[in-house]
Amino acid sequence: MTPDLTTTYLGLRLRSPIVASASPLTSNLESLQELERHGIGAAVLPSLFEEQIEHEQIDVHELLEHQTHSFGEATTWFPELEDYSTGPEAYLEHLRQAKAALAIPVIASLNGVSPGGWLRYARLCEDAGADALELNVYAVETDVDVSAVDVEARTIRLVREVREAVSIPLAVKVGPFYTAFAHMAAQLSDAGADGLVLFNRFLQPDIDLETLEISPWLALSTPAELRLPLRWIAILRGRVRVSLAATTGVHDWQSALKLLLAGADVVMVASAALARGPSVMADLGAGLRTWMTEREYASVEQLKGSLSQASCPDPAAFERGNYMRALVSYAPSPEAGPTSTSNRGIER
Ligand SMILES: Cc1cc2nc3c(=O)[nH]c(=O)nc-3n(C[C@H](O)[C@H](O)[C@H](O)COP(=O)(O)O)c2cc1C
């Protein structure tokens, strides 16, 4: 029997847990349709930014340009900026067209941090047919007078405002840098989020030593980045009453499987599809099916969360104790030279 990949995310029934994350690939109809043909369960459109709405313009051109040139294979998959979402009206039109062209759910994305007039676009996305809304609260807090409590309160207020504005399901995409993330997750749930998307990647600027300028730097993710969402999804599964989406570092089906076992309802993918093309999505689905058949799992629902912290035979594996154990078990590799070591302990 073919394993059943269907999953429930934000109350939506999806045919697959593999979801296209917000990226230039979801900014154009052709690649969206191609992603759909490769079996994804849903697509998240690129974000409409608070700044874009307030000023009608955001300069992401340099970022995208830079990225295109730094990844040879990616070039074909990066549409030009004109095709990326550049203004609120164009955004809503893209959403309407995506809804008309695709059978899978389409999730609109808003990206901003402050409650304000721009949030009426949440309602406009709902009116344009979005099946759900993802609110990305990416921020870099640099004000020495603004405390963690202030930041959390502002974010919670924002989520409440969006929740009140729309009746479609709401997911909140957050970064990992909260002092007490489990508590923050519970607060987001209380404020009305139906799902959490873990985690935002923070794009760190670099210094160009030739021009002595600060350069924006957008690098695609690496598989090593998977561990952060993996741990937090495992910890939160069963502790907060929201759907959990994993994003960052999914480059193969094994990573997708690990996240589902940890407790993700869906696994989002951007970098792998940008680097290797939309067919990666089909590979991920096929890998999951093969593994499930071999292990006699009938459905994704059956395996979801079976290695979350709550279900795990060794719950401490996700906590501080594991850190200590990993450090203590660090051992030089027998075949390596005196300066080269491998960390066998962490991989156990
Ligand atoms: C070129 C590019 C553009 C992106 N644009 C958005 C965006 O508009 N909104 C958003 O929430 N995330 C955006 N992301 C982040 C991705 O949705 C995803 O969360 C992140 O890349 C981590 O997943 P990955 O490891 O599969 O790439 C973008 C990522 C890339 C590489």
PDBQT file of the ligand as one rigid body, heavy atoms in Angstrom, charges set to zero:
ROOT
HETATM    1  C1  LIG A 401      16.149  34.391  -1.925  1.00  0.00    +0.000 C 
HETATM    2  C2  LIG A 401      15.278  34.158  -0.730  1.00  0.00    +0.000 A 
HETATM    3  C3  LIG A 401      14.148  34.947  -0.539  1.00  0.00    +0.000 A 
HETATM    4  C4  LIG A 401      13.343  34.770   0.577  1.00  0.00    +0.000 A 
HETATM    5  N1  LIG A 401      12.232  35.539   0.742  1.00  0.00    +0.000 NA
HETATM    6  C5  LIG A 401      11.467  35.367   1.852  1.00  0.00    +0.000 A 
HETATM    7  C6  LIG A 401      10.308  36.157   2.066  1.00  0.00    +0.000 A 
HETATM    8  O1  LIG A 401       9.939  36.984   1.230  1.00  0.00    +0.000 OA
HETATM    9  N2  LIG A 401       9.602  35.951   3.199  1.00  0.00    +0.000 N 
HETATM   10  C7  LIG A 401       9.959  35.025   4.142  1.00  0.00    +0.000 A 
HETATM   11  O2  LIG A 401       9.263  34.871   5.157  1.00  0.00    +0.000 OA
HETATM   12  N3  LIG A 401      11.044  34.241   3.957  1.00  0.00    +0.000 NA
HETATM   13  C8  LIG A 401      11.792  34.394   2.856  1.00  0.00    +0.000 A 
HETATM   14  N4  LIG A 401      12.896  33.611   2.678  1.00  0.00    +0.000 N 
HETATM   15  C9  LIG A 401      13.239  32.609   3.711  1.00  0.00    +0.000 C 
HETATM   16  C10 LIG A 401      12.735  31.217   3.323  1.00  0.00    +0.000 C 
HETATM   17  O3  LIG A 401      11.326  31.198   3.221  1.00  0.00    +0.000 OA
HETATM   18  C11 LIG A 401      13.167  30.154   4.338  1.00  0.00    +0.000 C 
HETATM   19  O4  LIG A 401      12.522  30.368   5.575  1.00  0.00    +0.000 OA
HETATM   20  C12 LIG A 401      14.670  30.159   4.589  1.00  0.00    +0.000 C 
HETATM   21  O5  LIG A 401      15.389  30.309   3.380  1.00  0.00    +0.000 OA
HETATM   22  C13 LIG A 401      15.109  28.867   5.274  1.00  0.00    +0.000 C 
HETATM   23  O6  LIG A 401      14.713  27.735   4.558  1.00  0.00    +0.000 OA
HETATM   24  P1  LIG A 401      15.727  26.922   3.576  1.00  0.00    +0.000 P 
HETATM   25  O7  LIG A 401      16.801  26.376   4.408  1.00  0.00    +0.000 OA
HETATM   26  O8  LIG A 401      14.865  25.863   2.954  1.00  0.00    +0.000 OA
HETATM   27  O9  LIG A 401      16.201  27.925   2.592  1.00  0.00    +0.000 OA
HETATM   28  C14 LIG A 401      13.675  33.768   1.535  1.00  0.00    +0.000 A 
HETATM   29  C15 LIG A 401      14.797  32.958   1.324  1.00  0.00    +0.000 A 
HETATM   30  C16 LIG A 401      15.602  33.135   0.198  1.00  0.00    +0.000 A 
HETATM   31  C17 LIG A 401      16.794  32.242   0.015  1.00  0.00    +0.000 C 
ENDROOT
TORSDOF 0
